[in-house]
């Protein structure tokens, strides 16, 4: 299967604010909360990625993602080298 090219589409902050407000007015409270959290997360990630010092490790920490197991933890310290 061919891989699709991902295209970054800029989104204005005002459009996100309007979407959040409309979601709060039209959605069930739980769905509106989910939408608001999604928008907040998108904004946070966008800001982090705009900073040159942001690393993949930092993004993993923001999302509470664990790093993969170390090879030495699987094979033992002497075999991993």
C-alpha positions, -999 to 999 in steps of 0.1 A, spaced: 0 0 0 14 34 -10 21 58 19 2 91 17 22 123 19 13 142 50 8 179 46 9 204 74 -20 228 72 -18 260 92 -47 267 115 -54 302 129 -58 305 167 -91 324 162 -105 294 142 -97 271 171 -113 295 196 -145 296 175 -145 258 172 -141 254 209 -170 278 216 -193 262 190 -184 228 204 -194 239 239 -227 251 226 -236 222 204 -220 191 219 -229 171 249 -208 183 279 -184 153 279 -178 157 241 -173 194 245 -147 188 272 -129 162 249 -129 187 221 -115 215 243 -88 192 256 -79 182 220 -76 218 210 -55 226 241 -32 197 233 -29 207 196 -19 243 207 7 229 232 23 206 207 24 234 181 41 257 205 66 231 215 74 222 179 80 258 171 108 260 197 141 248 182 151 231 215 121 207 216 131 170 214 113 138 208 121 129 244 104 160 256 73 153 236 72 118 249 73 132 285 45 156 277 23 127 267 34 104 294 48 79 269 75 55 280 106 50 260 112 16 246 130 -10 266 168 -8 267 185 -37 249 206 -43 280 174 -49 300 164 -76 276 197 -93 269 217 -84 299 244 -58 302 273 -79 288 253 -92 257 240 -58 247 274 -44 240 
